[in-house]
């Protein structure tokens, strides 16, 4: 009886690992867009934090350099937060129903 229970646990752990790997791959391909300055600066990145595009409204170019730099940094930070939120939500979907401790950290 104990042996069967352990085998079942191992099977469940392997299935969860496969699901998590699939979700991690999906997250890596997910694109999010961070914005700043009411959408005047937009930064698009994937789940690996690779920036694929930066769009700057022409009106921002008329402003000073510091404003542009601040808005660009804010847009990148917004995109990073969106990647992190998306990753967390997707991983919570995979681990739903598991009795993991509240402070359990996934290895990623």
C-alpha positions as CSV (number, residue, x, y, z in Angstrom):
1,X,0.0,0.0,0.0
2,X,2.8,2.4,0.9
3,X,4.7,1.6,-2.2
4,X,1.7,2.3,-4.4
5,X,1.1,5.6,-2.7
6,X,4.7,6.6,-3.2
7,X,4.5,5.6,-6.9
8,X,1.4,7.7,-7.3
9,X,3.0,10.7,-5.7
10,X,6.0,10.4,-8.0
11,X,3.8,10.2,-11.0
12,X,1.9,13.3,-9.9
13,X,5.1,15.1,-9.3
14,X,6.3,14.2,-12.8
15,X,3.0,15.3,-14.3
16,X,3.2,18.6,-12.4
17,X,6.8,19.1,-13.6
18,X,5.8,18.5,-17.2
19,X,2.9,21.0,-16.9
20,X,5.1,23.6,-15.3
21,X,7.7,23.2,-18.0
22,X,5.0,23.7,-20.7
23,X,3.7,26.8,-18.9
24,X,7.2,28.2,-18.6
25,X,7.7,27.8,-22.3
26,X,4.3,29.5,-23.0
27,X,5.3,32.3,-20.6
28,X,8.6,32.8,-22.5
29,X,6.7,33.3,-25.7
30,X,4.0,35.6,-24.2
31,X,4.4,39.3,-25.1
32,X,3.4,42.2,-22.8
33,X,3.6,45.9,-23.4
34,X,4.6,48.3,-20.7
35,X,3.5,51.9,-21.0
36,X,4.5,55.3,-19.5
37,X,3.4,58.9,-20.1
38,X,-0.2,57.9,-20.8
39,X,0.9,55.6,-23.6
40,X,3.5,58.0,-25.1
41,X,6.2,55.4,-24.6
42,X,5.5,51.7,-25.1
43,X,8.0,48.8,-24.6
44,X,7.1,45.3,-25.7
45,X,8.9,42.3,-24.2
46,X,8.4,38.6,-24.0
47,X,8.4,36.4,-20.9
48,X,12.2,36.1,-21.0
49,X,12.4,39.9,-20.6
50,X,13.7,40.3,-24.2
51,X,12.6,43.7,-25.5
52,X,11.1,43.3,-29.0
53,X,10.0,46.9,-29.7
54,X,10.1,50.4,-28.3
55,X,7.5,52.9,-29.6
56,X,8.0,56.6,-28.8
57,X,5.3,59.2,-29.6
58,X,6.9,62.0,-31.7
59,X,5.7,64.6,-29.2
60,X,8.0,63.2,-26.6
61,X,11.0,63.9,-28.8
62,X,10.2,67.6,-28.4
63,X,10.6,67.4,-24.7
64,X,13.9,67.3,-22.8
65,X,16.2,64.3,-22.8
66,X,15.7,63.6,-19.0
67,X,11.9,63.2,-19.5
68,X,12.4,60.8,-22.3
69,X,14.8,58.7,-20.2
70,X,12.5,58.7,-17.3
71,X,9.5,57.6,-19.4
72,X,11.5,54.9,-21.1
73,X,12.7,53.5,-17.8
74,X,9.1,53.6,-16.4
75,X,7.8,51.8,-19.5
76,X,10.4,49.0,-19.2
77,X,9.7,48.7,-15.5
78,X,6.0,48.4,-16.3
79,X,6.6,45.7,-18.8
80,X,8.8,43.8,-16.3
81,X,6.0,43.9,-13.7
82,X,3.5,42.6,-16.2
83,X,5.8,39.7,-17.1
84,X,6.2,38.9,-13.4
85,X,2.5,39.1,-12.8
86,X,1.7,36.9,-15.8
87,X,4.2,34.4,-14.8
88,X,2.9,34.2,-11.2
89,X,-0.7,33.9,-12.4
90,X,0.1,31.1,-14.9
91,X,2.2,29.2,-12.3
92,X,-0.7,29.5,-9.7
93,X,-3.0,27.9,-12.3
94,X,-0.6,24.9,-12.6
95,X,-0.1,24.5,-8.8
96,X,-3.8,25.1,-7.9
97,X,-5.1,22.3,-5.7
98,X,-1.7,21.4,-4.4
99,X,-1.1,21.9,-0.7
100,X,2.0,24.0,-0.9
101,X,3.1,26.2,2.0
102,X,2.3,29.9,1.5
103,X,6.0,30.8,1.4
104,X,6.9,28.0,-1.0
105,X,9.1,29.4,-3.8
106,X,9.1,27.8,-7.2
107,X,12.5,27.1,-8.7
108,X,12.3,29.9,-11.3
